[in-house]
Amino acid sequence: MDSANFGNYLRTLRKRNDLTINQLEELTGISNAYISQIETGKRGVPSSEILKKLCLPLKVSHQPLMIEAGYLKEPTTFPEHVDLGKLLLQQNNIFFRGIQINAKQRKILLDILEQFTDNEM
């Protein structure tokens, strides 16, 4: 990914988390000027160490940042994070012990998962 595209990606993550550049600076120790230069494409893609500092405040793991920055290739294995609800809603080819889960069974599983999240502390 080129620096302009990565900058747009970084800006999108920052705004999605309702952070100003100054707030991101406070949370990461990365200067607001440097963050601004990354977002506008005036600086190259940041180092892996800078990306590590950005993970927590941007609520993203290191791997997706490394992929977007071009340091890693897109994984061909199962993704690091899977939204089970979306998987059950969007995929028809879900199996358990070699048996396909039908639409009615997927709905039951979604109802059970809803009960778990409703009962959080």
Number of C-alpha atoms within 10 A of each C-alpha: 12 12 20 18 17 22 25 15 15 22 20 14 17 20 12 11 13 12 16 13 20 16 14 21 18 13 15 18 13 16 14 17 12 15 20 17 16 22 24 18 17 13 15 16 23 16 11 15 9 13 19 16 16 24 16 13 17 19 12 13 15 16 19 19 20 19 14 18 24 15 15 12 12 13 11 6 6 7 9 9 7 9 7 12 15 10 13 19 12 10 11 13 11 15 10 7 6 7 9 12 18 13 14 9 12 18 15 11 16 17 12 12 13 12 11 10 9 9 7 6 4
